[in-house]
Amino acid sequence: MSRLADFPITRRWPAQHPDRLQLYSLATPNGVKVSIMLEETGLPYEAHRIDIMKSESQLPEYLALNPNGKIPAILDPDGPGGEPLALFESGAILMYLAEKTGRFLPADPACRWETIQWVFFQMAAIGPMFGQVGFFHKFAGREYEDKRPLERYVAESQRLLGVLDGRLDDRTWLMGDDYTVADIATAGWVRNLIGFYEARELVQFHRYGHVAAWLDRVLARPAVQRGLAIP
């Protein structure tokens, strides 16, 4: 495919600026990773709101871009070799944008892989576990009489917060002095856990002072504040 118009998603959500990167997302913990990254890098982009509550991510036009039917996804008109590139999975998008701009991913090979390690930690552990706390504490799962699933996910979330807290004991950011995609990937989930999921007291967030201070530093960044409100 050589033009954005060749992608079915652009017929449902037309590009007003076809020369810009197209973001298809919603302000969820996974969605804001990409909007924050785009704001941090300054790449020109156009945001399209995908209303998952109306199942818009299950529409054929969206599934043609992301067959997994989740947000976020991007369509970059200036991908590798100057050809459009469609990409889904928030972690992969962060890696792509970091490489495209040369920002927020260390050039040193050892530091680079250590950063990627912490991104995978978020993808494999933080996101799934915190999300289960949200389900069993705030959403449909709270009606379940059996509280053992909630207890399990709360305990695991506390353990993961402890891992983060230990990592941040003597560091400004997850990689030390440098703010990276690892911070961008993780912050939205911690924010959601104690905010939207209303689980601050449930997970005893006061025990994780290093995480709390780190989250405050992330949220104080102007690009993060902008990215959290998009789309």
Residue frames as a rotation matrix with the C-alpha (Angstrom) as fourth column:
MET 1
0.577 0.817 0.000 0.00
0.817 -0.577 0.000 0.00
0.000 0.000 -1.000 0.00
SER 2
-0.438 -0.832 0.339 1.40
0.850 -0.506 -0.144 3.38
0.291 0.225 0.930 -0.97
ARG 3
-0.593 0.298 0.748 -1.29
-0.199 -0.954 0.223 5.86
0.780 -0.017 0.625 0.16
LEU 4
-0.919 0.291 0.266 -3.28
-0.262 0.054 -0.964 6.37
-0.295 -0.955 0.026 3.34
ALA 5
-0.121 0.946 -0.299 -6.46
-0.969 -0.178 -0.171 6.22
-0.215 0.269 0.939 1.28
ASP 6
-0.235 -0.021 -0.972 -5.64
-0.532 0.840 0.110 2.59
0.814 0.542 -0.209 0.52
PHE 7
-0.964 -0.107 -0.242 -6.25
0.144 0.554 -0.820 1.70
0.222 -0.825 -0.519 4.18
PRO 8
-0.212 0.976 -0.041 -9.93
0.599 0.163 0.784 0.99
0.772 0.142 -0.620 5.00
ILE 9
-0.100 0.184 -0.978 -9.68
0.971 -0.197 -0.136 2.76
-0.218 -0.963 -0.159 8.36
THR 10
-0.874 -0.293 -0.388 -9.24
0.231 -0.952 0.199 6.14
-0.428 0.084 0.900 6.64
ARG 11
-0.654 0.728 0.207 -12.67
0.136 -0.155 0.978 5.76
0.744 0.668 0.002 5.07
ARG 12
0.283 0.737 -0.614 -14.30
0.803 0.169 0.572 5.51
0.525 -0.654 -0.544 8.49
TRP 13
0.613 -0.210 -0.761 -12.00
0.477 -0.670 0.569 8.08
-0.630 -0.712 -0.311 10.13
PRO 14
0.732 -0.305 0.610 -10.78
0.551 -0.261 -0.792 10.33
0.401 0.916 -0.023 7.28
ALA 15
-0.105 -0.862 -0.496 -7.40
0.930 -0.262 0.258 12.01
-0.352 -0.434 0.829 7.65
GLN 16
0.917 0.368 -0.156 -7.65
0.315 -0.906 -0.283 15.79
-0.245 0.211 -0.946 7.59
HIS 17
0.472 -0.852 -0.225 -3.85
-0.849 -0.508 0.147 15.93
-0.240 0.122 -0.963 7.49
PRO 18
0.998 0.050 -0.033 -2.74
-0.057 0.955 -0.292 12.86
0.017 0.293 0.956 5.51
ASP 19
0.301 -0.954 -0.009 0.91
-0.180 -0.048 -0.983 13.88
0.936 0.297 -0.186 5.77
ARG 20
-0.174 -0.325 0.929 0.79
-0.943 -0.216 -0.253 13.41
0.283 -0.921 -0.269 9.56
LEU 21
-0.933 -0.131 -0.336 0.94
-0.012 0.942 -0.334 10.26
0.360 -0.308 -0.881 11.63
GLN 22
-0.034 0.994 0.105 -2.59
-0.585 -0.105 0.804 9.03
0.811 -0.034 0.585 12.36
LEU 23
-0.961 -0.231 0.150 -3.39
-0.243 0.454 -0.858 7.92
0.130 -0.861 -0.492 15.91
TYR 24
0.002 0.962 -0.273 -6.46
-0.339 0.257 0.905 5.78
0.941 0.091 0.326 16.64
SER 25
-0.742 -0.457 -0.489 -6.94
0.346 0.364 -0.865 5.67
0.574 -0.811 -0.112 20.37
LEU 26
0.578 0.793 0.194 -8.76
0.131 -0.324 0.937 6.53
0.805 -0.516 -0.291 23.58
ALA 27
-0.033 -0.642 0.766 -7.47
-0.692 -0.538 -0.481 7.94
0.721 -0.546 -0.427 26.86
THR 28
0.968 0.199 -0.153 -6.98
-0.057 0.768 0.638 4.56
0.244 -0.609 0.755 28.56
PRO 29
0.569 -0.811 0.135 -3.71
-0.283 -0.038 0.958 3.53
-0.772 -0.584 -0.251 30.26
ASN 30
-0.024 -0.573 0.819 -2.59
0.721 0.557 0.411 1.86
-0.692 0.600 0.400 27.03
GLY 31
0.586 0.349 0.732 -3.90
0.793 -0.432 -0.429 4.62
0.166 0.831 -0.530 24.81
VAL 32
0.986 -0.155 -0.057 -2.17
-0.135 -0.956 0.260 7.48
-0.095 -0.248 -0.964 26.61
LYS 33
0.278 -0.934 0.222 1.21
0.437 0.329 0.837 5.80
-0.855 -0.136 0.500 26.23
VAL 34
-0.141 -0.337 0.931 1.21
0.986 0.039 0.164 6.72
-0.092 0.941 0.327 22.57
SER 35
0.694 0.419 0.585 -0.32
0.495 -0.868 0.035 10.19
0.523 0.265 -0.810 22.86
ILE 36
0.858 -0.465 -0.218 2.21
-0.032 -0.471 0.882 11.05
-0.513 -0.749 -0.419 25.57
MET 37
0.010 -0.902 0.432 5.05
0.634 0.340 0.694 9.72
-0.773 0.267 0.576 23.44
LEU 38
0.113 0.097 0.989 3.87
0.946 -0.316 -0.077 11.76
0.305 0.944 -0.128 20.46
GLU 39
0.945 0.236 0.227 3.61
0.152 -0.930 0.334 14.89
0.290 -0.281 -0.915 22.60
GLU 40
0.630 -0.768 -0.116 7.05
0.114 -0.056 0.992 14.25
-0.769 -0.638 0.052 24.08
THR 41
-0.177 -0.750 0.637 8.69
0.783 0.285 0.554 13.78
-0.597 0.596 0.537 20.69
GLY 42
-0.212 0.164 -0.963 6.85
-0.268 -0.958 -0.105 16.61
-0.940 0.236 0.247 18.96
LEU 43
-0.910 -0.063 0.409 5.97
0.341 0.447 0.827 14.47
-0.235 0.892 -0.385 15.94
PRO 44
-0.596 0.758 -0.264 3.06
-0.799 -0.593 0.100 15.96
-0.081 0.270 0.959 13.97
TYR 45
-0.944 0.329 -0.001 0.03
0.328 0.941 0.083 13.70
0.028 0.078 -0.997 14.33
GLU 46
-0.442 0.890 0.112 -3.72
-0.731 -0.430 0.530 13.58
0.520 0.152 0.840 14.00
ALA 47
-0.948 0.084 0.306 -5.79
-0.180 0.652 -0.737 11.87
-0.261 -0.754 -0.603 16.68
HIS 48
-0.321 0.882 -0.344 -8.97
-0.509 0.146 0.848 9.90
0.799 0.448 0.402 16.06
ARG 49
-0.480 0.225 0.848 -11.14
-0.838 0.167 -0.520 8.88
-0.259 -0.960 0.108 19.01
ILE 50
-0.520 0.306 -0.797 -12.09
-0.216 0.856 0.469 5.22
0.826 0.416 -0.380 18.97
ASP 51
-0.119 0.585 0.802 -15.05
-0.981 -0.192 -0.006 4.73
0.150 -0.788 0.597 21.30
ILE 52
-0.856 -0.284 -0.432 -14.53
-0.251 0.959 -0.134 1.25
0.452 -0.007 -0.892 22.70
MET 53
-0.726 0.656 0.207 -17.76
-0.121 0.175 -0.977 1.52
-0.677 -0.734 -0.048 24.71
LYS 54
0.338 0.816 -0.468 -19.57
-0.692 -0.122 -0.712 1.66
-0.638 0.564 0.524 21.37
SER 55
0.376 -0.263 0.888 -17.47
0.297 0.943 0.154 -1.24
-0.878 0.206 0.432 20.06
GLU 56
0.846 -0.076 -0.527 -15.87
-0.479 -0.542 -0.690 0.96
-0.233 0.837 -0.495 17.39
SER 57
-0.192 -0.981 0.023 -12.67
-0.896 0.185 0.404 -1.06
-0.400 0.057 -0.915 17.73
GLN 58
-0.376 0.135 0.917 -14.64
0.130 0.987 -0.093 -4.06
-0.917 0.084 -0.389 16.44
LEU 59
0.641 0.600 -0.479 -15.74
-0.355 -0.321 -0.878 -2.37
-0.681 0.733 0.007 13.23
PRO 60
0.753 -0.331 0.568 -14.38
0.604 0.692 -0.397 -3.93
-0.262 0.642 0.721 10.01
GLU 61
0.741 -0.482 0.468 -12.44
0.030 -0.672 -0.740 -0.77
0.671 0.562 -0.483 9.13
TYR 62
0.475 -0.588 0.654 -10.63
-0.879 -0.337 0.336 -0.81
0.023 -0.735 -0.677 12.46
LEU 63
0.617 -0.198 0.762 -10.04
-0.143 0.923 0.356 -4.56
-0.774 -0.329 0.541 12.41
ALA 64
0.901 -0.325 0.288 -8.41
0.366 0.211 -0.906 -4.13
0.234 0.922 0.309 9.01
LEU 65
0.363 -0.787 0.498 -5.74
-0.532 -0.614 -0.583 -2.09
0.765 -0.053 -0.642 10.81
ASN 66
-0.634 -0.514 0.577 -5.66
-0.764 0.307 -0.567 -4.07
0.114 -0.801 -0.588 14.06
PRO 67
-0.199 0.588 -0.784 -7.16
-0.284 0.731 0.621 -7.56
0.938 0.346 0.022 13.85
ASN 68
-0.720 -0.096 -0.688 -6.94
0.576 0.470 -0.668 -7.81
0.388 -0.877 -0.283 17.66
GLY 69
0.142 0.920 0.365 -9.55
0.506 -0.384 0.772 -5.08
0.851 0.075 -0.520 17.98
LYS 70
0.398 -0.083 -0.914 -7.81
0.877 -0.258 0.405 -3.11
-0.269 -0.963 -0.030 20.72
ILE 71
0.827 -0.235 0.511 -6.55
-0.003 -0.911 -0.413 0.46
0.562 0.340 -0.754 21.01
PRO 72
0.366 0.087 -0.927 -4.20
-0.452 -0.854 -0.259 2.13
-0.814 0.514 -0.273 20.32
ALA 73
0.277 -0.391 0.878 -3.05
0.840 0.543 -0.023 1.77
-0.467 0.743 0.479 16.73
ILE 74
0.076 -0.293 -0.953 -1.21
-0.237 -0.934 0.268 4.09
-0.968 0.206 -0.141 14.38
LEU 75
0.625 -0.011 0.781 -0.84
0.748 0.294 -0.594 4.66
-0.223 0.956 0.192 10.68
ASP 76
0.124 -0.700 -0.703 2.36
0.072 -0.700 0.710 6.44
-0.990 -0.139 -0.037 9.75
PRO 77
0.958 0.284 -0.027 2.38
0.002 -0.102 -0.995 7.84
-0.285 0.953 -0.099 6.20
ASP 78
0.479 -0.868 -0.134 6.16
-0.702 -0.287 -0.651 8.16
0.527 0.406 -0.747 6.42
GLY 79
0.883 -0.111 0.455 7.18
-0.237 0.732 0.639 4.73
-0.404 -0.672 0.620 7.62
PRO 80
-0.017 -0.948 0.318 10.34
0.004 0.318 0.948 2.79
-1.000 0.017 -0.001 6.79
GLY 81
-0.633 -0.329 0.701 11.44
0.665 0.233 0.709 3.44
-0.396 0.915 0.072 3.23
GLY 82
-0.913 0.291 -0.286 8.95
-0.353 -0.914 0.200 6.29
-0.203 0.284 0.937 2.98
GLU 83
-0.565 0.739 -0.367 6.01
0.026 0.460 0.887 3.88
0.824 0.492 -0.279 2.78
PRO 84
0.128 0.693 0.710 2.95
-0.833 -0.313 0.456 3.96
0.538 -0.650 0.537 5.08
LEU 85
-0.763 -0.364 -0.534 3.22
0.001 0.825 -0.565 1.70
0.646 -0.431 -0.629 8.12
ALA 86
0.373 0.883 0.285 0.28
-0.544 -0.040 0.838 0.41
0.751 -0.468 0.466 10.15
LEU 87
-0.645 -0.660 -0.385 1.13
0.001 0.503 -0.865 -0.69
0.764 -0.558 -0.323 13.67
PHE 88
0.565 0.760 0.321 -0.75
-0.396 -0.091 0.914 -1.89
0.723 -0.643 0.250 16.75
GLU 89
0.536 -0.297 -0.790 0.25
0.778 0.539 0.324 -2.93
0.329 -0.788 0.520 20.31
SER 90
0.987 -0.007 0.163 1.24
-0.059 -0.946 0.319 0.01
0.152 -0.325 -0.934 22.50
GLY 91
0.514 -0.854 0.082 4.66
0.046 0.123 0.991 -1.37
-0.857 -0.506 0.103 23.42
ALA 92
-0.013 -0.490 0.871 5.59
0.926 0.323 0.195 -1.93
-0.377 0.809 0.450 19.79
ILE 93
0.662 0.311 0.682 4.38
0.585 -0.784 -0.210 1.57
0.469 0.538 -0.701 18.90
LEU 94
0.919 -0.378 -0.112 6.53
-0.172 -0.641 0.748 3.08
-0.355 -0.668 -0.654 21.66
MET 95
0.130 -0.918 0.375 9.59
0.409 0.394 0.823 1.23
-0.903 0.046 0.427 20.35
TYR 96
0.142 -0.007 0.990 8.84
0.989 -0.030 -0.142 2.34
0.031 1.000 0.003 16.81
LEU 97
0.880 0.251 0.404 8.39
0.270 -0.963 0.010 6.00
0.391 0.100 -0.915 17.73
ALA 98
0.717 -0.687 -0.115 11.54
-0.081 -0.246 0.966 5.92
-0.692 -0.683 -0.232 19.85
GLU 99
-0.109 -0.775 0.622 13.56
0.685 0.395 0.612 4.57
-0.720 0.493 0.488 16.94
LYS 100
0.373 0.330 0.867 11.92
0.898 -0.362 -0.249 6.92
0.232 0.872 -0.431 14.45
THR 101
0.903 0.075 0.423 12.80
0.014 -0.989 0.146 10.00
0.429 -0.126 -0.894 16.50
GLY 102
-0.058 -0.971 -0.230 15.94
0.361 0.195 -0.912 8.79
0.931 -0.136 0.339 18.25
ARG 103
-0.409 -0.011 0.912 14.48
-0.664 -0.682 -0.306 9.78
0.626 -0.731 0.272 21.61
PHE 104
0.204 0.539 0.818 13.61
-0.979 0.125 0.161 8.14
-0.016 -0.833 0.553 24.94
LEU 105
0.993 -0.067 0.097 15.45
0.063 0.997 0.042 4.89
-0.099 -0.036 0.994 24.15
PRO 106
0.438 -0.890 -0.128 19.18
-0.413 -0.326 0.850 4.80
-0.798 -0.319 -0.511 25.00
ALA 107
0.626 -0.321 -0.711 21.67
-0.724 0.100 -0.682 4.30
0.290 0.942 -0.169 22.19
ASP 108
-0.478 -0.822 0.310 24.01
-0.878 0.437 -0.197 2.27
0.026 -0.366 -0.930 24.38
PRO 109
-0.293 0.410 -0.864 23.11
-0.376 0.781 0.499 -1.40
0.879 0.471 -0.074 23.72
ALA 110
-0.751 -0.014 -0.660 23.15
0.516 0.610 -0.601 -2.49
0.411 -0.792 -0.451 27.36
CYS 111
-0.841 0.457 -0.291 21.03
-0.090 -0.648 -0.756 0.46
-0.534 -0.609 0.586 28.51
ARG 112
-0.522 0.650 -0.553 18.76
-0.815 -0.189 0.548 0.00
0.251 0.736 0.628 25.52
TRP 113
-0.370 0.369 -0.853 17.96
0.023 0.921 0.389 -3.59
0.929 0.125 -0.349 26.42
GLU 114
-0.850 0.074 -0.521 17.54
0.526 0.093 -0.845 -2.73
-0.014 -0.993 -0.118 30.08
THR 115
-0.743 0.611 -0.274 14.98
-0.554 -0.791 -0.261 -0.11
-0.376 -0.042 0.926 29.08
ILE 116
-0.334 0.608 -0.720 13.14
-0.668 0.386 0.636 -2.57
0.665 0.693 0.278 26.84
GLN 117
-0.723 0.003 -0.691 13.15
0.382 0.835 -0.395 -5.01
0.576 -0.550 -0.605 29.76
TRP 118
-0.851 0.389 -0.353 11.17
0.201 -0.381 -0.903 -2.52
-0.486 -0.839 0.246 31.88
VAL 119
-0.493 0.708 -0.506 8.75
-0.870 -0.406 0.280 -1.85
-0.008 0.578 0.816 29.04
PHE 120
-0.377 0.321 -0.869 8.10
-0.215 0.882 0.419 -5.59
0.901 0.345 -0.263 28.84
PHE 121
-0.900 0.051 -0.433 7.65
0.428 0.294 -0.855 -5.65
0.084 -0.954 -0.286 32.63
GLN 122
-0.665 0.705 -0.247 4.83
-0.517 -0.673 -0.530 -3.17
-0.539 -0.225 0.812 32.23
MET 123
-0.297 0.564 -0.771 3.29
-0.885 0.140 0.443 -5.02
0.358 0.814 0.457 29.30
ALA 124
-0.375 0.054 -0.926 3.49
-0.057 0.995 0.081 -8.48
0.925 0.083 -0.370 30.86
ALA 125
-0.561 0.041 -0.827 2.83
0.762 0.415 -0.497 -7.69
0.322 -0.909 -0.264 34.53
ILE 126
-0.906 0.160 -0.391 1.80
0.104 -0.813 -0.574 -4.15
-0.410 -0.560 0.720 35.50
GLY 127
-0.676 0.660 -0.326 -0.93
-0.708 -0.461 0.536 -3.74
0.203 0.593 0.779 32.88
PRO 128
-0.300 0.605 -0.737 -2.62
-0.055 0.761 0.647 -7.14
0.952 0.235 -0.195 33.19
MET 129
-0.529 0.065 -0.846 -2.53
0.784 0.421 -0.457 -7.25
0.327 -0.905 -0.274 36.99
PHE 130
-0.907 0.211 -0.365 -3.64
0.009 -0.856 -0.517 -3.66
-0.421 -0.472 0.775 37.60
GLY 131
-0.637 0.693 -0.337 -6.38
-0.631 -0.218 0.745 -4.14
0.443 0.687 0.576 35.03
GLN 132
-0.322 0.507 -0.800 -7.71
0.381 0.842 0.381 -7.15
0.867 -0.182 -0.464 36.92
VAL 133
-0.764 0.056 -0.643 -7.80
0.606 -0.280 -0.744 -5.12
-0.221 -0.958 0.180 40.12
GLY 134
-0.856 0.447 -0.260 -9.88
-0.491 -0.860 0.139 -2.57
-0.161 0.247 0.955 38.26
PHE 135
-0.448 0.706 -0.548 -12.29
-0.340 0.433 0.835 -5.23
0.827 0.561 0.046 37.03
PHE 136
-0.210 0.356 -0.911 -12.79
0.645 0.751 0.144 -6.95
0.735 -0.557 -0.387 40.36
HIS 137
-0.699 -0.102 -0.708 -12.78
0.667 -0.450 -0.593 -3.79
-0.258 -0.887 0.383 42.47
LYS 138
-0.712 0.351 -0.609 -14.71
-0.274 -0.936 -0.220 -1.24
-0.647 0.010 0.762 40.40
PHE 139
-0.505 0.492 -0.709 -16.44
-0.839 -0.084 0.538 -2.95
0.206 0.867 0.455 37.50
ALA 140
0.305 0.825 -0.476 -18.53
-0.660 0.543 0.519 -6.10
0.686 0.157 0.710 36.98
GLY 141
-0.179 -0.466 -0.867 -16.25
0.201 0.845 -0.496 -8.30
0.963 -0.263 -0.057 39.07
ARG 142
-0.833 -0.153 0.531 -17.08
-0.432 -0.420 -0.798 -6.43
0.346 -0.895 0.284 42.26
GLU 143
0.142 0.971 0.192 -20.47
-0.967 0.095 0.237 -8.18
0.212 -0.219 0.952 42.29
TYR 144
0.051 -0.169 -0.984 -18.82
-0.151 0.973 -0.175 -11.61
0.987 0.158 0.024 42.56
GLU 145
0.900 0.324 0.292 -19.38
-0.337 0.091 0.937 -13.16
0.277 -0.941 0.191 45.97
ASP 146
0.684 -0.720 -0.119 -16.06
0.723 0.646 0.247 -14.98
-0.101 -0.255 0.962 45.83
LYS 147
0.944 -0.314 -0.104 -13.47
-0.309 -0.949 0.066 -12.34
-0.120 -0.030 -0.992 46.74
ARG 148
0.457 -0.822 0.341 -10.47
0.349 0.518 0.781 -14.59
-0.818 -0.238 0.523 46.22
PRO 149
0.319 -0.376 0.870 -9.76
0.930 -0.053 -0.364 -13.32
0.184 0.925 0.333 42.68
LEU 150
0.784 -0.009 0.621 -9.71
-0.015 -1.000 0.004 -9.72
0.620 -0.013 -0.784 43.91
GLU 151
0.852 -0.477 0.215 -7.47
-0.270 -0.049 0.962 -10.67
-0.448 -0.878 -0.170 46.82
ARG 152
0.403 -0.721 0.564 -5.08
0.750 0.613 0.249 -12.46
-0.525 0.323 0.787 44.49
TYR 153
0.312 -0.263 0.913 -4.77
0.791 -0.461 -0.402 -9.53
0.527 0.848 0.064 42.08
VAL 154
0.906 -0.026 0.422 -4.45
-0.235 -0.860 0.452 -7.00
0.351 -0.509 -0.786 44.88
ALA 155
0.714 -0.670 0.203 -1.62
0.042 0.331 0.943 -9.02
-0.699 -0.664 0.264 46.42
GLU 156
0.206 -0.652 0.730 0.15
0.943 0.331 0.030 -9.35
-0.261 0.682 0.683 43.08
SER 157
0.578 0.041 0.815 -0.29
0.425 -0.868 -0.257 -5.63
0.697 0.495 -0.519 42.36
GLN 158
0.942 -0.271 0.200 1.23
-0.315 -0.494 0.811 -4.84
-0.120 -0.826 -0.550 45.73
ARG 159
0.448 -0.812 0.374 4.16
0.501 0.575 0.647 -7.08
-0.740 -0.102 0.665 44.91
LEU 160
0.225 -0.323 0.919 4.65
0.944 -0.162 -0.288 -5.33
0.242 0.932 0.269 41.57
LEU 161
0.838 0.081 0.539 4.47
-0.015 -0.985 0.171 -1.91
0.545 -0.151 -0.825 43.21
GLY 162
0.803 -0.586 0.108 7.17
-0.080 0.075 0.994 -3.15
-0.591 -0.807 0.013 45.54
VAL 163
0.220 -0.714 0.665 9.34
0.908 0.399 0.129 -4.08
-0.357 0.575 0.736 42.57
LEU 164
0.408 -0.004 0.913 8.88
0.579 -0.773 -0.261 -0.58
0.706 0.635 -0.313 41.14
ASP 165
0.970 0.005 0.241 9.51
-0.173 -0.683 0.709 1.00
0.168 -0.730 -0.662 44.51
GLY 166
0.563 -0.814 0.141 12.78
0.357 0.393 0.847 -0.86
-0.745 -0.427 0.512 44.90
ARG 167
0.137 -0.480 0.866 13.86
0.987 -0.005 -0.159 0.13
0.081 0.877 0.474 41.39
LEU 168
0.396 0.141 0.907 13.12
0.342 -0.940 -0.004 3.79
0.852 0.312 -0.421 42.12
ASP 169
0.699 -0.120 -0.705 14.78
0.710 0.004 0.704 3.82
-0.081 -0.993 0.088 45.53
ASP 170
0.038 -0.780 -0.625 17.82
0.355 -0.574 0.738 5.74
-0.934 -0.250 0.255 44.27
ARG 171
-0.722 -0.230 0.652 16.65
0.682 -0.074 0.728 6.75
-0.119 0.970 0.210 40.80
THR 172
-0.679 0.494 -0.543 14.79
-0.419 -0.868 -0.267 9.74
-0.603 0.046 0.796 39.39
TRP 173
0.223 0.684 -0.695 13.42
-0.974 0.175 -0.141 7.64
0.025 0.708 0.705 36.53
LEU 174
0.909 0.191 0.371 13.25
-0.239 0.967 0.085 3.91
-0.343 -0.166 0.925 35.91
MET 175
0.673 -0.720 0.167 16.52
0.625 0.434 -0.648 4.14
0.394 0.541 0.743 34.00
GLY 176
-0.157 -0.779 -0.607 18.19
0.967 -0.246 0.066 6.54
-0.201 -0.576 0.792 36.40
ASP 177
-0.535 -0.148 -0.831 18.85
0.187 -0.981 0.054 10.05
-0.824 -0.127 0.553 35.15
ASP 178
-0.951 0.098 -0.293 17.14
-0.309 -0.269 0.912 9.51
0.011 0.958 0.287 31.80
TYR 179
-0.079 0.990 0.114 13.39
-0.497 0.060 -0.866 9.63
-0.864 -0.125 0.488 31.24
THR 180
-0.920 -0.339 -0.197 12.56
-0.352 0.491 0.797 6.86
-0.174 0.802 -0.571 28.76
VAL 181
-0.311 0.807 -0.502 9.80
-0.591 0.250 0.767 4.85
0.745 0.535 0.399 27.13
ALA 182
-0.582 0.087 -0.808 9.82
0.531 0.794 -0.297 2.69
0.616 -0.602 -0.509 30.28
ASP 183
-0.871 0.278 -0.405 8.46
0.196 -0.559 -0.806 5.62
-0.450 -0.781 0.433 32.30
ILE 184
-0.631 0.646 -0.429 5.98
-0.776 -0.523 0.352 6.51
0.003 0.555 0.832 29.57
ALA 185
-0.453 0.439 -0.776 4.71
-0.173 0.811 0.559 2.93
0.875 0.388 -0.291 29.39
THR 186
-0.579 0.079 -0.812 4.23
0.665 0.623 -0.413 2.54
0.473 -0.778 -0.413 33.13
ALA 187
-0.998 0.052 -0.045 2.97
-0.011 -0.769 -0.639 5.86
-0.068 -0.637 0.768 34.48
GLY 188
-0.465 0.882 -0.079 -0.54
-0.724 -0.327 0.608 5.70
0.510 0.339 0.790 33.02
TRP 189
0.004 0.452 -0.892 -1.19
0.161 0.880 0.447 2.35
0.987 -0.145 -0.070 34.65
VAL 190
-0.675 -0.261 -0.690 -0.06
0.710 0.024 -0.704 3.46
0.200 -0.965 0.169 38.10
ARG 191
-0.931 0.363 0.046 -2.13
-0.366 -0.923 -0.118 6.63
0.000 -0.126 0.992 37.73
ASN 192
-0.226 0.899 -0.374 -5.18
-0.549 0.200 0.811 4.58
0.805 0.389 0.449 36.74
LEU 193
-0.325 0.052 -0.944 -4.78
0.517 0.846 -0.132 2.13
0.792 -0.531 -0.302 39.60
ILE 194
-0.688 -0.021 -0.726 -4.97
0.704 -0.266 -0.659 4.79
-0.179 -0.964 0.198 42.30
GLY 195
-0.854 0.374 -0.362 -7.26
-0.398 -0.917 -0.009 7.15
-0.335 0.136 0.932 40.38
PHE 196
-0.322 0.774 -0.546 -9.84
-0.855 0.010 0.519 5.77
0.407 0.633 0.658 37.97
TYR 197
-0.213 0.211 -0.954 -9.80
0.086 0.977 0.196 2.30
0.973 -0.041 -0.226 39.55
GLU 198
0.379 0.401 0.834 -10.15
-0.681 -0.489 0.545 3.88
0.626 -0.775 0.088 43.02
ALA 199
0.771 -0.126 -0.625 -7.73
0.316 0.927 0.203 1.33
0.554 -0.354 0.754 44.49
ARG 200
0.054 -0.803 0.593 -5.32
-0.432 -0.555 -0.711 3.64
0.900 -0.217 -0.377 46.33
GLU 201
0.044 0.010 0.999 -6.32
-0.998 0.048 0.044 2.40
-0.047 -0.999 0.012 49.78
LEU 202
0.921 0.385 0.053 -6.94
-0.379 0.921 -0.092 -1.14
-0.084 0.065 0.994 48.59
VAL 203
0.642 -0.745 -0.180 -3.30
0.415 0.535 -0.736 -1.59
0.645 0.398 0.653 47.48
GLN 204
0.737 -0.332 -0.589 -1.99
0.509 -0.302 0.806 0.57
-0.445 -0.894 -0.054 50.36
PHE 205
0.627 -0.461 0.628 -0.30
0.556 -0.300 -0.775 2.94
0.546 0.835 0.068 47.96
HIS 206
0.854 -0.292 0.430 1.13
-0.467 -0.793 0.390 4.98
0.227 -0.535 -0.814 50.85
ARG 207
0.709 -0.602 0.368 3.67
0.111 0.610 0.784 2.18
-0.696 -0.515 0.500 51.33
TYR 208
0.250 -0.587 0.770 5.34
0.946 0.317 -0.065 2.96
-0.207 0.745 0.635 48.00
GLY 209
0.553 -0.001 -0.833 6.78
0.230 -0.961 0.153 6.42
-0.801 -0.277 -0.532 48.49
HIS 210
-0.549 -0.817 -0.174 9.36
-0.003 -0.206 0.979 6.15
-0.836 0.538 0.111 45.72
VAL 211
-0.561 0.448 0.696 6.66
0.828 0.329 0.455 5.19
-0.025 0.831 -0.556 43.22
ALA 212
0.503 0.814 -0.290 4.45
0.812 -0.560 -0.165 8.06
-0.297 -0.152 -0.943 44.37
ALA 213
0.218 -0.500 -0.838 7.25
-0.024 -0.861 0.508 10.61
-0.976 -0.091 -0.199 43.99
TRP 214
-0.809 -0.504 0.303 8.16
0.230 0.202 0.952 9.23
-0.541 0.839 -0.048 40.56
LEU 215
-0.164 0.834 0.527 4.53
0.986 0.152 0.067 9.39
-0.024 0.531 -0.847 39.43
ASP 216
0.609 0.347 -0.713 4.35
0.437 -0.897 -0.064 13.03
-0.662 -0.273 -0.699 40.52
ARG 217
-0.308 -0.811 -0.498 7.47
-0.142 -0.478 0.867 13.79
-0.941 0.337 0.032 38.45
VAL 218
-0.774 0.074 0.628 6.01
0.596 0.418 0.686 12.10
-0.212 0.906 -0.367 35.39
LEU 219
0.156 0.973 0.170 2.64
0.987 -0.147 -0.065 13.84
-0.038 0.178 -0.983 35.71
ALA 220
0.346 -0.091 -0.934 4.32
0.279 -0.940 0.195 17.23
-0.896 -0.328 -0.300 36.11
ARG 221
-0.729 -0.656 0.194 5.73
0.354 -0.119 0.928 17.04
-0.586 0.745 0.319 32.59
PRO 222
-0.309 0.643 -0.701 3.77
-0.616 -0.697 -0.367 19.33
-0.725 0.318 0.611 30.21
ALA 223
-0.580 0.060 -0.812 3.83
-0.739 0.382 0.555 16.75
0.343 0.922 -0.177 27.40
VAL 224
-0.918 0.271 -0.289 2.37
0.356 0.885 -0.299 14.15
0.175 -0.377 -0.909 29.74
GLN 225
-0.538 0.746 -0.392 -0.40
0.088 -0.413 -0.906 16.50
-0.838 -0.523 0.157 30.79
ARG 226
-0.273 0.421 -0.865 -1.28
-0.903 -0.422 0.079 17.11
-0.332 0.803 0.496 27.15
GLY 227
-0.735 -0.122 -0.667 -1.05
-0.478 0.791 0.382 13.45
0.481 0.600 -0.639 26.20
LEU 228
-0.922 0.388 -0.015 -3.37
0.266 0.603 -0.752 12.34
-0.282 -0.698 -0.659 28.99
ALA 229
-0.203 0.884 -0.422 -6.19
-0.190 -0.458 -0.868 14.38
-0.961 -0.096 0.261 27.45
ILE 230
-0.153 0.066 -0.986 -5.84
-0.978 -0.153 0.142 13.01
-0.142 0.986 0.088 23.90
PRO 231
-0.810 0.382 0.444 -7.95
0.155 -0.590 0.792 12.05
0.565 0.711 0.419 22.11
